[in-house]
């Protein structure tokens, strides 16, 4: 019976081989052999050796078709008799090894590789793996490096070699020896990476084609080597464990370093992305840590730039991984900034690296879907900036400013990816971020570029990814602009709108502003107006009108802004009012603003660096493209134009007159003829100025009339309906000097606190009403000034010559008075003041009595106080002037007391000398004989 079975398997095997040399195999008979072996598994111990011997015999005779038939039979038996594989696995592995080394017969290598792939696919127990397989990997690597002259054959052999490597890795993972395998056989990964860059003269086939195979027409397709290599790397990455992933990543990045492949057609991104997509989730953090550790090493700037781009590609949407990548990128950014400040030869490459890092952080923001995570990243960046500034006390200001600029630019990049401001249950992280940005914007050391990016961040908060030009066009065309009210912006503005607008207005007064700053601030103002409409007008209009008063050169001699910057601010305010006019369809307001703008152009005092263009992307655009940077040499503090300085307000005159009073000493007034002439000239000048003040002032045409703007805005029905008390709100922030009756009415409406009287100390020709708060001394002063029609001439004293007594008193008079004081002149000075004091005693007593009544509560209101001075002047009572006058009067009174004391001592000394002389004269004469 056994003899019959033996004969049977041989007969079945013979039916499979070609009947004649050069014939075709009868592959259909293989199923009979498989069935026979399944029914009689013990026969596999005979079938295996028989086929192995037959293959070796035909190989020696170079009958390759018979050898191919043998390996095909073994392959089918592996699939059909997998349960009994151990009975013939030795024969199978030896036969595969024999064929794999036949480099001169690639077809046999291909058949052997296919057989090995089947063999590896049925393995589920490491105990069944023969030890001979360990040598197979080197044969597969040789095949993957094949350089056959025929492109099609070369692709086929390389593809089979890569598939063999994949099969071998699957077996290595069963034996838990994959880590040792990767560490010892780095050439395997190198071979895979080489084939991922494979190229030849034949175009690569579609991604669906894995290997060369026959289609329905019998034609062969081309093997896609790149795809097979990528799948091989993915399979390897998916099988590594937490102990192996670091070795895998290290091997890949070392290959990229040694072969200089970081900047080769995005190959690094492709390779590491393949690993990221296939690796186990629990191993991702280890993989990312290993990669970032390599990133932080010292590489050339060009290499670091490519590694940075790769890090963006491999990061996923998890918070931990994003924080890790951003932290590493910020470290690289700071290091690059420090290197660029050393003026090394690669400084241009360092700048390119810095720009790449900034853009990469923006790309990371685009990969994040949650708004809360984006806000967290922005807070992480600004907190890192704070830590850097605190920890680097020795760092120069220029370096700190550059770090701040690039960090804020990173925040702006992330903010530009926002789709809404719905950050979660709490808006505190967003409020905290806004507060820190405002703090940086308000810092005097912040550069104008940094402020521009802060404004850009605010704009991203307000309109997200909507193009500003689109909104501006709709606004200028008076179209209805609609937003999603559930995007969280209105809730954000409820807390942050006022701080932002205050920061914007105060930022306009910065001396280091440039045209880009003005444009960015204008865009932020418009964005706030679009989102809040009438509510924003309550904040912006009063502040802007007040700002215009502060920067007006004709009204503020202490203005320190350059002429060009002042004109830019005038243009911004005018442009903003035009936007308001378009929003509320107020033709009157628009015409008035255009009238003022045209007048400024006609007088050649308009802004020449910027212009308002409704068709532009930002409203305000740079007019002069060749020179659009404000120079420090432009700090001209003179008036904006000579034709506009028609009047001088009372505050400026008060300052000038107070300076004159303070600088003119009593001695110079009473001792020289020149002083008398000066007083006469001053009197004439004051009279001339008073006559000019009596003349009606013409309305200035070169600035916005605040009263006119408020009147027009209050006439807009829709705006007045939304804000019933619009007029009072707009008046609160306007400078009273630019309003006439409105400002006076507003001052009278204010209820003054219980008054405190400043008593008379200096005689004046002006009757001043002053009420001072009782809360603190000179803390607040509400004043009104009434000019009297009768103006007395100042005191005129004759020229006084020195007397003998002046020499005697020169040693006792303080140095301050020795310059021009004489005994005779002092006596005349005292006599004058005595007479003058007697003349005003009645007024002084009445004023003191009235002051006492006010303090007791019997009289309310204000008191007229007469004050003494060397010469007359009309003063407008203000807080600063009151303080100056009180100090001045105290100083003069002290001088008067000192001089009186000196006079008293002098008179006593003279009396003593006279008495001594009289006593000597009364003595009897003594005669000497």
C-alpha positions in Angstrom: 0.0 0.0 0.0 2.8 2.4 0.9 4.5 1.5 -2.3 1.4 2.6 -4.2 1.3 6.0 -2.5 4.9 6.6 -3.2 4.4 5.8 -6.9 1.3 8.1 -6.9 3.0 11.3 -5.6 5.8 10.8 -8.2 3.3 10.3 -11.0 1.4 13.5 -9.9 4.6 15.5 -9.8 5.7 14.3 -13.3 2.3 15.4 -14.7 3.1 18.9 -13.6 6.4 19.2 -15.4 6.4 20.0 -19.2 6.2 16.8 -21.3 8.9 18.0 -23.6 11.8 20.5 -23.1 10.6 24.0 -23.8 7.0 23.0 -23.2 4.6 24.6 -20.7 3.9 23.6 -17.1 0.7 21.9 -16.3 -0.1 24.0 -13.3 -3.6 22.6 -13.1 -2.2 19.3 -11.9 -0.7 21.0 -8.8 -4.1 21.0 -7.1 -4.1 17.2 -7.3 -0.7 17.1 -5.5 -1.9 19.4 -2.8 -5.0 17.3 -2.3 -3.0 14.2 -2.1 -0.7 15.7 0.5 -3.6 17.0 2.6 -5.1 13.5 2.7 -1.7 11.9 3.4 0.4 14.5 5.4 3.1 12.0 6.1 3.9 11.9 2.4 5.2 15.5 2.7 8.3 14.2 4.2 9.0 12.4 0.9 7.5 15.0 -1.5 9.7 17.8 -0.1 13.1 16.1 -0.6 12.0 14.7 -4.0 11.2 18.2 -5.3 14.3 19.7 -3.8 16.5 17.1 -5.5 14.7 17.4 -8.8 15.3 21.2 -8.7 19.0 20.9 -8.0 19.3 18.3 -10.8 17.6 20.5 -13.4 19.5 23.6 -12.2 22.8 21.8 -12.9 21.5 21.0 -16.4 20.3 24.7 -16.7 16.8 23.5 -17.4 15.4 26.6 -15.8 11.8 25.9 -16.7 11.9 22.7 -14.6 13.6 24.6 -11.7 10.8 27.2 -11.8 8.2 24.4 -11.8 9.8 22.9 -8.6 9.7 26.2 -6.7 6.1 26.8 -7.8 5.1 23.4 -6.5 6.7 24.2 -3.2 4.9 27.5 -3.0 1.5 25.9 -3.6 2.2 23.3 -1.0 3.1 26.0 1.6 -0.3 27.5 1.0 -2.3 24.3 0.8 -0.6 22.4 3.6 0.2 25.2 6.1 -0.9 23.1 9.0 1.9 20.5 8.2 4.5 23.0 7.1 7.0 21.8 9.6 7.2 18.5 7.7 8.8 20.1 4.6 9.9 23.6 5.7 13.6 22.6 5.7 13.3 21.5 2.1 11.5 24.7 1.1 14.0 27.1 2.8 17.0 25.3 1.3 15.4 25.4 -2.2 14.6 29.2 -1.8 18.2 29.9 -0.7 19.6 28.0 -3.7 17.5 30.1 -6.1 18.1 33.4 -4.3 21.8 33.2 -4.9 21.3 32.7 -8.7 22.1 36.3 -9.5 22.6 35.4 -13.2 19.0 34.1 -13.3 16.8 36.9 -12.1 13.7 34.9 -12.9 14.6 32.3 -10.4 15.3 34.9 -7.7 11.9 36.4 -8.4 10.2 33.0 -8.0 12.1 32.3 -4.8 11.1 35.6 -3.3 7.5 35.0 -4.1 7.7 31.7 -2.4 9.3 33.3 0.7 6.6 35.9 0.9 4.0 33.0 0.9 6.1 31.2 3.5 6.2 34.3 5.8 2.5 35.0 5.4 1.5 31.7 6.9 3.8 31.9 9.9 2.1 32.4 13.2 4.6 30.8 15.5 8.2 31.7 15.9 9.1 28.0 16.6 8.4 27.0 13.0 10.9 29.5 11.5 14.0 27.7 10.3 17.4 29.3 11.2 18.4 29.4 7.6 16.1 32.4 7.0 18.5 34.7 8.8 20.6 34.8 5.7 17.8 35.7 3.4 17.8 39.4 4.2 21.2 40.1 2.6 19.9 38.5 -0.7 16.8 40.7 -0.6 19.0 43.8 -0.1 21.1 42.8 -3.1 18.0 42.4 -5.2 16.7 45.9 -4.0 19.9 47.4 -5.2 19.8 45.7 -8.6 21.3 47.7 -11.4 20.3 45.7 -14.4 20.6 47.5 -17.7 17.1 46.8 -18.6 14.8 49.3 -16.9 11.8 47.0 -16.7 13.8 44.1 -15.3 15.6 46.3 -12.9 12.3 47.7 -11.5 10.9 44.1 -11.2 13.9 42.8 -9.3 14.1 45.8 -7.0 10.4 45.5 -6.3 10.7 41.8 -5.4 13.6 42.6 -3.2 11.6 45.2 -1.3 8.7 42.8 -0.9 11.2 40.2 0.4 12.4 42.8 3.0 8.9 43.4 4.1 8.3 39.7 4.5 11.5 39.2 6.4 10.6 42.1 8.8 7.3 40.4 9.5 9.2 37.3 10.6 11.6 39.3 12.7 8.8 40.9 14.6 7.6 37.5 15.6 11.0 36.7 17.2 11.1 40.1 19.2 14.4 40.8 17.5 13.3 43.8 15.5 15.2 46.3 17.5 18.5 44.4 17.2 17.7 43.9 13.5 17.3 47.7 12.9 20.3 48.6 14.9 22.6 46.1 13.3 21.2 46.3 9.8 21.0 50.0 9.1 21.7 49.3 5.5 18.2 47.8 5.2 16.5 51.1 6.1 19.0 52.9 3.9 18.1 50.6 1.0 14.4 51.3 1.5 15.0 55.1 1.6 17.1 54.9 -1.6 14.3 53.1 -3.4 11.8 55.7 -2.2 13.8 58.2 -4.4 14.2 55.7 -7.4 13.9 57.2 -10.8 14.8 56.0 -14.3 13.8 56.7 -17.9 10.5 54.9 -17.5 7.6 56.9 -16.0 6.3 55.4 -12.8 3.0 53.6 -13.1 -0.1 54.5 -11.1 -0.3 54.0 -7.4 -2.4 50.9 -7.8 0.3 48.9 -9.5 2.4 47.1 -6.9 4.5 44.9 -9.0 4.9 43.6 -12.5 1.9 41.4 -13.4 0.0 40.2 -16.4 -3.2 41.9 -17.3 -6.0 40.5 -19.4 -4.2 41.3 -22.7 -1.1 39.4 -21.5 1.0 42.6 -21.5 3.1 43.4 -18.4 2.9 46.6 -16.4 5.8 48.5 -14.8 6.7 48.0 -11.2 6.3 51.1 -9.0 9.5 51.0 -7.0 8.8 54.2 -5.1 5.5 53.0 -3.9 6.8 49.6 -2.9 9.6 51.2 -0.9 7.2 53.5 0.9 4.9 50.6 1.8 7.9 48.7 3.0 8.9 51.6 5.4 5.3 51.9 6.6 5.1 48.2 7.3 8.4 48.4 9.2 7.2 51.5 11.2 3.9 49.8 12.1 5.7 46.8 13.6 8.2 48.6 15.8 7.5 48.9 19.6 8.4 51.6 22.1 11.9 50.3 22.4 12.5 50.3 18.7 10.9 53.5 17.5 13.8 55.7 18.7 16.3 53.5 16.7 14.2 53.8 13.6 13.9 57.5 13.7 17.6 58.0 14.5 18.5 55.8 11.6 16.3 57.8 9.2 17.5 61.2 10.3 21.2 60.0 10.2 20.6 58.9 6.6 19.1 62.3 5.7 22.2 64.0 7.3 24.8 61.8 5.7 23.2 61.8 2.3 22.2 65.5 2.5 18.6 64.7 1.6 16.8 67.2 3.9 16.3 69.6 1.0 15.9 67.1 -1.8 12.4 67.5 -3.3 10.7 67.2 0.1 11.9 63.7 0.5 12.5 64.1 4.2 8.9 65.1 4.7 7.7 62.2 2.6 9.8 59.7 4.6 9.0 60.8 8.1 5.4 61.4 7.2 5.2 57.7 6.2 6.6 56.8 9.5 4.2 59.0 11.4 1.1 57.7 9.5 2.0 54.0 10.3 3.5 54.1 13.8 1.4 53.0 16.7 -0.4 55.7 18.6 1.3 55.0 21.9 4.7 55.4 20.3 4.0 58.7 18.6 5.3 60.8 21.4 8.6 58.8 21.6 9.0 59.2 17.8 8.4 63.0 18.0 10.7 63.4 20.9 13.5 61.6 19.1 13.0 63.8 16.0 12.9 67.1 18.0 16.0 66.1 19.8 17.7 65.9 16.5 16.2 69.2 15.4 17.7 71.0 18.4 21.2 69.9 17.4 23.5 72.4 15.7 22.9 72.2 11.9 23.6 74.6 9.1 20.7 77.0 8.7 19.6 75.5 5.4 19.4 72.0 6.9 17.6 73.4 10.1 15.1 75.1 7.8 14.2 71.7 6.2 14.0 70.0 9.5 11.6 72.7 10.7 9.3 72.1 7.7 9.5 68.4 8.4 8.5 68.9 12.0 5.4 70.7 10.9 4.5 67.9 8.5 4.7 65.2 11.2 2.9 67.0 14.0 -0.7 65.9 14.7 -3.6 67.6 16.3 -2.9 66.6 19.9 -2.1 69.3 22.4 1.0 67.6 23.8 2.7 67.1 20.4 1.9 70.7 19.3 3.3 72.1 22.5 6.5 70.0 22.1 7.0 71.2 18.5 6.3 74.9 19.2 8.6 74.8 22.2 11.4 73.4 20.0 10.8 75.8 17.2 10.9 78.8 19.6 14.3 77.6 20.9 15.6 77.3 17.4 14.2 80.8 16.6 16.0 82.4 19.6 19.2 80.7 18.7 19.0 81.8 15.1 18.4 85.4 16.2 21.4 85.3 18.5 23.6 83.9 15.7 22.4 86.5 13.2 23.4 89.3 15.6 27.0 88.0 15.5 27.3 89.0 11.8 28.4 85.6 10.7 28.8 84.8 7.0 25.5 82.9 7.0 23.4 85.8 8.3 21.2 85.7 5.2 20.5 82.1 5.7 19.7 82.8 9.4 17.1 85.3 8.3 15.6 82.8 5.9 15.5 80.3 8.8 13.7 82.7 11.0 11.0 83.5 8.4 10.6 79.7 7.9 10.0 79.1 11.6 7.4 81.9 11.8 5.6 80.5 8.8 5.9 77.0 10.2 4.2 78.0 13.4 1.4 79.5 11.3 1.1 76.2 9.5 0.8 74.4 12.8 -2.1 76.7 13.7 -3.8 75.7 10.5 -3.6 72.0 11.4 -5.3 72.7 14.7 -9.1 72.5 14.5 -10.0 73.8 18.0 -10.0 77.5 18.7 -9.1 76.8 22.3 -6.0 75.0 21.3 -5.0 77.9 19.1 -5.4 80.4 21.9 -3.4 78.0 24.1 -0.5 78.0 21.6 -0.6 81.8 21.4 -0.4 82.1 25.2 2.4 79.6 25.2 4.4 81.8 22.7 3.8 85.0 24.7 4.6 83.3 28.0 7.9 82.0 26.4 8.7 85.5 25.4 8.2 86.8 28.9 10.4 84.0 30.3 13.1 84.9 27.8 13.1 88.5 28.7 13.3 87.8 32.4 16.0 85.2 32.1 18.3 87.3 29.8 19.1 90.4 31.8 22.4 90.8 30.0 20.8 90.7 26.5 20.9 93.9 24.6 17.7 95.9 23.9 18.1 95.5 20.2 18.2 91.7 20.5 15.2 91.7 22.9 13.2 93.9 20.4 14.0 91.5 17.6 13.0 88.4 19.6 9.8 90.2 20.6 9.1 91.1 17.0 9.4 87.5 15.7 7.5 86.1 18.6 4.6 88.5 18.1 4.8 87.7 14.4 4.3 84.0 15.3 1.2 84.9 17.3 -0.1 86.9 14.4 0.4 83.9 12.1 -1.6 81.6 14.5 -4.3 84.2 14.9 -4.7 84.4 11.2 -6.0 80.8 11.2 -8.9 81.5 13.6 -12.4 80.7 12.4 -14.1 82.0 15.5 -13.5 83.0 19.1 -15.4 80.2 20.7 -12.6 79.0 22.9 -14.7 77.0 25.3 -16.5 77.5 28.6 -14.2 80.3 29.6 -12.8 83.3 27.7 -10.2 84.0 30.4 -7.3 82.6 28.2 -8.2 84.9 25.4 -8.6 87.9 27.7 -5.2 87.1 29.3 -3.6 87.0 25.8 -5.2 90.3 24.8 -4.0 92.0 28.0 -0.4 90.9 27.4 -0.5 92.1 23.8 -1.8 95.4 25.0 0.9 95.7 27.5 3.6 95.0 24.8 1.9 97.6 22.5 2.0 100.2 25.2 5.7 99.7 26.1 7.8 102.6 24.9 10.6 100.2 23.8 8.3 98.3 21.4 9.3 98.7 17.8 6.8 99.9 15.2 7.0 96.6 13.4 5.9 94.8 16.5 3.0 97.1 17.0 1.9 96.4 13.4 1.7 92.7 14.0 -0.2 93.2 17.3 -2.7 95.2 15.3 -2.9 92.4 12.8 -3.6 90.0 15.6 -6.5 92.1 16.8 -7.9 92.3 13.3 -7.8 88.5 13.1 -9.7 88.3 16.4 -12.4 90.6 14.9 -12.9 89.4 11.4 -11.1 86.0 11.5 -10.2 84.8 8.0 -12.5 87.2 6.1 -10.5 89.4 3.8 -10.4 93.0 5.0 -10.7 94.3 1.5 -14.0 92.4 1.0 -15.5 94.0 4.1 -14.1 97.4 3.2 -15.6 97.3 -0.3 -19.0 96.3 1.1 -18.7 99.2 3.6 -17.7 101.8 1.0 -20.5 100.6 -1.3 -23.0 100.9 1.7 -23.9 97.2 1.5 -25.1 95.3 4.5 -22.4 93.4 6.3 -23.5 90.3 8.2 -21.6 88.2 10.7 -22.3 85.1 12.7 -23.3 86.4 16.1 -22.3 83.1 17.6 -18.7 83.4 16.7 -17.8 84.8 20.1 -16.5 88.1 18.9 -19.2 90.2 20.6 -18.6 88.5 23.9 -14.9 89.2 23.5 -15.5 92.8 22.7 -17.7 93.3 25.7 -14.6 93.0 27.8 -11.8 94.0 25.5 -13.2 96.7 23.2 -12.4 99.7 25.3 -8.8 98.6 26.3 -8.1 97.9 22.6 -9.4 101.3 21.4 -7.5 103.1 24.2 -4.3 101.3 23.2 -4.9 102.3 19.6 -5.4 105.9 20.3 -2.5 106.2 22.7 -0.4 104.3 20.1 -1.0 107.0 17.5 0.9 109.4 19.7 4.1 107.3 19.6 7.0 109.1 18.0 8.4 105.9 16.3 5.2 105.3 14.3 5.6 104.6 10.6 3.1 104.6 7.7 2.5 100.9 8.2 1.5 101.6 11.8 -1.0 104.2 10.7 -2.5 101.8 8.2 -2.7 98.9 10.6 -4.4 101.1 13.3 -6.9 102.4 10.7 -7.8 98.8 9.7 -8.3 97.9 13.4 -10.5 100.9 13.9 -12.6 100.0 10.9 -12.8 96.4 12.0 -14.1 97.5 15.4 -16.6 99.8 13.8 -17.9 97.0 11.5 -18.4 94.6 14.5 -19.7 97.1 17.1 -21.1 99.9 15.0 -22.8 102.4 17.3 -21.2 101.1 20.4 -17.8 101.6 18.9 -18.7 105.2 18.0 -19.1 106.0 21.7 -15.5 105.1 22.3 -13.7 106.1 19.1 -15.2 109.4 18.1 -14.5 111.3 21.4 -11.0 109.9 21.7 -10.1 110.7 18.1 -11.5 114.2 18.4 -9.5 114.7 21.6 -6.4 113.4 19.9 -6.8 115.8 17.1 -6.8 118.7 19.6 -3.7 117.3 21.4 -1.6 117.1 18.2 -2.7 120.4 16.8 0.5 122.4 16.6 -1.4 125.7 16.8 -3.0 124.8 20.1 -0.2 122.8 21.7 3.4 124.2 21.6 4.6 121.2 23.6 3.7 118.8 20.9 6.7 116.5 20.2 5.4 114.7 17.1 6.9 115.2 13.7 4.9 117.2 11.1 4.6 114.2 8.9 3.2 112.1 11.7 0.7 114.8 12.7 -0.5 115.0 9.2 -0.8 111.2 9.0 -3.0 111.2 12.1 -5.2 114.0 10.6 -5.6 111.8 7.5 -6.5 108.8 9.6 -9.2 110.7 11.6 -10.7 112.2 8.4 -10.7 108.7 6.7 -12.3 107.2 9.7 -15.1 109.8 9.7 -15.7 109.1 6.0 -16.1 105.4 6.9 -18.6 106.3 9.6 -20.4 108.5 7.1 -20.6 105.6 4.6 -21.8 103.2 7.4 -24.7 105.5 8.4 -25.1 107.0 4.9 -24.5 110.5 6.1 -23.8 112.6 3.0 -23.4 115.7 5.1 -20.6 114.3 7.2 -18.8 112.9 4.2 -19.0 116.3 2.4 -17.8 118.2 5.4 -14.7 115.9 5.9 -13.9 116.1 2.2 -14.1 119.9 2.4 -11.6 120.0 5.2 -9.3 117.5 3.3 -9.5 119.6 0.2 -8.6 122.7 2.1 -5.5 121.0 3.6 -4.5 120.0 0.1 -4.9 123.5 -1.2 -2.8 124.9 1.6 -0.2 122.1 1.0 -0.5 120.8 4.6 -2.0 117.4 3.7 -0.3 114.1 4.3 2.1 113.3 1.5 3.1 109.8 2.7 -0.4 108.3 2.9 -3.6 108.7 1.0 -7.2 107.5 1.4 -8.3 105.2 -1.5 -11.6 103.4 -1.2 -10.5 101.0 -3.9 -7.4 99.8 -2.0 -7.1 96.8 0.1 -6.8 98.7 3.4 -8.4 102.1 2.8 -5.1 103.9 3.6 -2.2 103.2 1.3 1.3 104.5 1.0 1.5 107.3 -1.5 5.2 107.6 -1.9 6.7 104.2 -2.5 10.3 105.4 -2.8 10.4 106.9 0.7 7.8 105.9 3.2 9.8 105.8 6.4 9.5 108.7 8.8 12.9 110.0 9.6 14.1 111.2 13.0 15.1 114.5 11.3 11.5 115.2 10.7 11.0 116.2 14.4 10.0 119.8 13.6 8.0 121.1 16.5 7.0 124.4 14.8 3.5 125.1 13.6 1.9 123.0 10.9 1.6 125.9 8.5 2.1 129.6 9.0 -1.2 130.4 7.5 -3.1 128.4 10.2 -1.6 130.2 13.3 -4.2 132.9 13.5 -4.9 132.9 17.3 -3.3 132.0 20.6 -5.4 130.4 23.3 -5.4 131.5 26.9 -3.5 128.5 28.2 -0.4 129.4 26.0 -0.5 133.0 27.1 -0.7 132.0 30.7 2.4 129.9 30.4 4.3 132.7 28.7 3.2 135.4 31.2 3.9 133.1 34.2 7.4 132.5 32.8 8.0 136.2 32.5 6.8 136.9 36.0 8.9 134.2 37.5 12.1 135.1 35.6 11.9 138.8 36.4 13.4 139.6 39.8 12.3 142.4 42.0 15.8 143.9 42.0 15.9 144.1 38.2 12.5 145.8 38.1 13.4 148.7 40.5 17.1 149.3 39.7 17.6 149.8 36.0 16.0 151.9 33.3 16.1 148.9 31.0 13.5 147.1 33.2 11.2 150.1 33.0 11.4 150.0 29.2 10.6 146.3 29.2 7.6 146.8 31.3 6.3 149.6 29.0 6.8 147.3 26.0 5.1 144.4 27.7 2.2 146.7 28.5 1.8 147.7 24.9 2.1 144.1 23.8 -0.6 142.9 26.3 -2.9 145.7 25.1 -2.4 144.6 21.5 -3.1 141.0 22.3 -6.2 141.9 24.2 -7.5 143.9 21.3 -6.9 140.9 19.0 -8.8 138.7 21.5 -11.8 141.0 21.4 -12.0 140.5 17.6 -14.1 137.5 16.6 -12.1 134.4 15.8 -12.5 132.8 12.4 -13.3 129.1 12.3 -10.3 127.1 11.3 -10.7 125.2 8.0 -7.7 123.0 8.3 -8.9 120.8 11.1 -12.1 118.9 11.9 -14.6 121.1 13.8 -15.6 119.0 16.7 -18.8 120.8 17.3 -19.8 120.3 13.6 -19.0 116.6 13.7 -21.0 116.0 16.9 -23.9 118.0 15.5 -24.0 115.9 12.3 -23.7 112.6 14.2 -26.5 113.5 16.5 -28.7 114.3 13.5 -28.4 110.7 12.2 -31.7 109.2 13.2 -30.6 105.6 13.4 -27.6 106.4 15.5 -29.5 108.7 17.8 -32.2 106.0 18.2 -29.6 103.5 19.3 -27.9 105.9 21.7 -30.4 108.3 23.2 -27.7 110.3 25.1 -25.3 110.4 22.2 -24.5 114.1 22.5 -23.4 114.0 26.1 -21.3 110.9 25.4 -19.5 112.5 22.5 -18.9 115.7 24.5 -17.2 113.9 27.4 -14.1 113.1 25.4 -13.8 116.3 23.4 -11.3 119.0 24.3 -13.2 122.1 25.5 -10.8 124.4 23.8 -12.2 123.3 20.4 -15.8 124.0 21.4 -17.5 127.3 22.1 -20.9 127.4 23.7 -21.1 123.6 24.0 -18.0 123.3 26.1 -19.1 126.1 28.4 -22.5 124.5 28.9 -20.8 121.2 29.6 -18.6 122.8 32.3 -21.6 124.6 34.0 -23.5 121.3 34.1 -20.9 119.8 36.3 -21.7 120.1 40.0 -18.6 121.4 41.9 -17.6 119.9 45.2 -17.6 122.0 48.4 -15.3 124.8 47.7 -12.1 125.9 49.3 -10.7 129.4 48.8 -7.2 130.4 47.7 -6.6 133.7 49.5 -5.1 136.7 47.9 -1.4 137.0 47.7 -0.6 138.8 44.5 -2.4 141.8 43.2 -3.7 141.4 39.7 -5.8 143.2 37.2 -7.9 140.2 36.6 -10.8 139.0 38.7 -10.6 135.2 39.0 -13.3 132.9 40.3 -11.7 129.7 41.8 -13.3 126.8 43.6 -11.0 124.0 44.9 -12.0 120.6 46.1 -11.8 120.0 49.9 -10.8 116.4 49.3 -7.2 117.2 48.8 -5.1 120.3 48.7 -5.2 121.7 45.1 -6.4 118.4 43.8 -9.0 119.8 41.5 -9.7 123.4 40.4 -12.8 124.5 38.6 -12.2 128.1 37.3 -13.8 130.8 35.3 -12.1 134.1 34.4 -13.8 137.5 34.1 -11.6 140.2 32.5 -12.1 143.7 33.9 -12.4 146.6 31.5 -10.2 148.9 33.6 -6.6 148.0 33.5 -4.2 149.9 35.7 -0.7 150.7 34.5 2.1 148.8 36.2 4.3 150.5 38.8 7.0 152.8 37.4 9.9 153.6 39.6 12.6 156.2 39.0 16.2 155.2 38.7 17.8 155.0 42.1 21.4 155.6 42.8 23.5 153.8 45.4 23.9 155.4 48.8 26.6 155.2 51.5 24.4 152.9 53.5 24.4 150.2 50.8 28.0 149.6 51.4 27.4 149.1 55.1 24.6 146.6 54.6 26.3 144.6 51.8 27.9 142.2 54.3 24.5 141.4 56.0 22.2 141.2 52.9 21.8 137.7 51.5 23.6 136.9 48.2 20.3 136.7 46.3 19.7 140.4 47.0 23.2 141.8 46.7 23.0 142.0 43.0 21.0 145.3 42.7 19.6 146.1 46.1 20.6 149.5 47.7 19.5 151.1 50.9 17.7 154.0 49.3 16.0 151.8 46.7 14.9 149.4 49.3 13.3 152.2 51.4 11.4 153.4 48.4 10.3 149.8 47.5 9.0 149.3 51.1 7.2 152.6 51.0 5.5 151.7 47.8 4.3 148.3 49.1 3.1 149.9 52.4 1.0 152.4 50.4 -0.3 149.7 48.1 -1.2 147.4 51.0 -3.1 150.2 52.8 -5.0 150.8 49.6 -6.2 147.2 49.3 -6.7 146.5 53.0 -10.4 146.9 52.6 -10.6 144.5 49.7 -8.4 142.0 51.6 -10.5 142.2 54.7 -13.7 141.7 52.7 -12.2 138.7 50.9 -11.2 137.1 54.2 -14.6 137.6 55.7 -16.3 136.1 52.6 -13.9 133.1 52.7 -14.8 132.5 56.3 -18.5 132.5 55.5 -18.0 130.0 52.7 -16.1 127.6 55.0 -19.0 127.9 57.5 -21.5 127.0 54.8 -23.3 130.3 54.7 -22.2 131.2 51.2 -22.0 128.8 48.2 -20.4 129.4 44.9 -17.2 131.2 44.1 -15.3 134.2 45.5 -13.4 136.9 43.7 -9.9 137.1 44.9 -7.6 140.0 44.4 -3.9 139.0 44.0 -0.8 141.2 44.0 1.9 141.2 41.3 4.8 143.3 40.1 2.9 144.1 36.8 -0.7 143.5 35.7 -1.7 140.6 33.5 -4.9 138.8 32.7 -4.7 135.2 34.0 -7.0 132.3 33.3 -7.1 130.3 36.6 -6.1 126.7 36.1 -4.7 124.1 38.5 -1.1 124.5 37.4 -1.3 128.3 37.5 -2.9 128.3 40.9 0.0 126.2 42.3 2.5 128.5 40.6 0.9 131.6 41.9 0.7 130.4 45.5 4.4 129.4 45.5 5.4 132.6 43.8 3.5 134.7 46.3 4.9 132.8 49.2 8.4 133.4 47.8 7.8 137.2 47.4 6.3 137.5 50.8 9.3 135.8 52.3 11.6 138.2 50.5 9.6 141.1 51.8 9.8 139.8 55.3 13.6 139.3 55.0 14.1 142.8 53.7 11.9 144.2 56.5 14.0 142.4 59.0 17.2 143.7 57.4 15.8 147.2 57.5 14.9 146.9 61.1 18.4 145.7 62.0 19.9 148.5 60.0 17.8 151.2 61.7 18.8 149.8 65.1 22.4 149.9 64.1 22.1 153.4 63.0 20.3 154.4 66.2 23.1 152.9 68.3 25.8 154.7 66.3 23.9 158.0 66.6 23.6 157.5 70.4 27.3 156.8 70.7 28.1 159.9 68.7 25.9 162.0 70.9 27.4 160.7 74.1 30.9 161.5 72.8 29.9 165.0 71.9 28.4 165.7 75.4 31.6 164.9 77.2 33.7 167.9 78.6 36.8 168.7 76.6 40.2 167.9 78.1 42.9 170.5 77.7 46.6 169.6 77.8 49.0 172.3 79.0 
